[in-house]
Amino acid sequence: MKLRLPKALAVGAVAAALLATTGCGGILGGSGDKTADSGPIKLAAVIPMSGSSAPTGVYMKNGMQMAVDEINAKGGVLGRQLSLDLEDGACDPTQAAAAANKAVSNGAVISVGGYCSGATLPTLPIFAKANIPMIIPAANSQDLVNQKLPNVFMINGTGTQQAAAAVKFMVKDGVKSVALVDDNTSYSKDIATETKKDLQADGTLKVALATSVTAGESDYSSAVHDIMGANPDMLYWTGYYQEGGLIINQLKSAGFKGKIMVADGSVDPSLVKIAGAANAEGVFATMTQTPDTIKGAETWISDYTKKFGAAPGPYSTQSYDAVRVAAEAVTQAKGTDGAAVIKALEGINGFKIFSGPLKFTAEHTLSSGGFQILVIQGGKFVLKDALS
């Protein structure tokens, strides 16, 4: 079972981790920080390799390894090879924190992991205390931004940006009433809250229902009953695919005729398997770029498939880019000193990644979220509307 941290507990866990890890040195201020200038440059990758999010973890791991291998084949960074320290966070806050501590002990100098926001939050102060910059490829809750830690950078669009894209499509699609359902985790609640705020600000769409479910259950009949009673034009599920697939399956079995849209945590082939192909057909999704929706990515997809024996999936390109951005920052910093790498990341302007030329905002988020609308057709997520 995938364990995820509710929003209130997630913020509390970060505060607790801060107290546990800062000590006398403080965040990013430890006087004992030393940076080796020889040997492999070790990148920490705390991602889910077990639990229900493991399929996404495999995509992320492969994307990272592909970038590492390509960079090393060209001579590495500053004459040093890159090394990937893969640690299983399992989308569990306790396990992710332990994994982050292990990566620090192993000598990692940059973190390029982070999928579930609730599990990523407790790792922030651990990496901050160790003066390790974080380039987060997937996790995108606003709670990550709200910690205001100088070492944290996100190359996936935020929940606020995702909510704006969702509402833009709802208005464009003629939706009049919306049911918002989250799983009460940091990531999911964040998107639902921001979407509700945007819907109320727009004023043309009614929030027919806003409710939460408990992640990890198998029977969502109570939520299905509430959704059916609210009779919305569209359901927007903002949680992960395990629960999303079950809710779609149970909603369709109950006779729901409205439209369904899911957030990026549900964009995975597993959603179709869990919901059932017929039930999933026509389901929309808010999502940043996937390999199949990126123009000119055919060669990259072919190379990935040849290397790993399977096609790339969600967050493989973002994870690939996280490693490349880390390498670029180390190059610009002329070393792996944390403060210097952070300064280099802040100064990046125009570095080409899959989502476009990279430039971070003052909050260390993408200047453009890059969210688009996908739809399930023939059992696969395909591009519906680029929202450009």
Disulfide bonds with the S-S distance in Angstrom:
Cys91-Cys116 1.89
